[in-house]
Amino acid sequence: ADSSIKQLTDLTDSFLDDYSIRYPVLSPDGNTVLLSLQKNTQMSVWKFEIDTGKFERLILEARFPAWKPDGKQIVYTNPRAGNGFLWIYDIESGNKWQLTF
């Protein structure tokens, strides 16, 4: 785990110089971290896999990510649709849909 934290720190010190990291949250199985990255006014949700060091953008225009208990979907808000509205993102399929209106 310490080496993974160092990997994430090294990543943030280089690739992410222009971004602010917000709202990190650990997956239910402890293997993945979700983060919101903000650059200027745009915020997106990224996934960091602790074991492999893989870093991947999942959702544009998204913030406040949270894992569903099974770890297969993410709940988040879309600032363009209004922060009070919740959306679901399915990790496996990449599909997303609005949960609340």
Secondary structure, 3 states (H helix, E strand, C coil): CHHHHHHHHHHHHCCCCCCEEEEEEECCCCCEEEEEEEECCEEEEEEEECCCCCEEEEECCCEEEEECCCCCEEEEEECCCEEEEEEEEECCCCCEEECCC
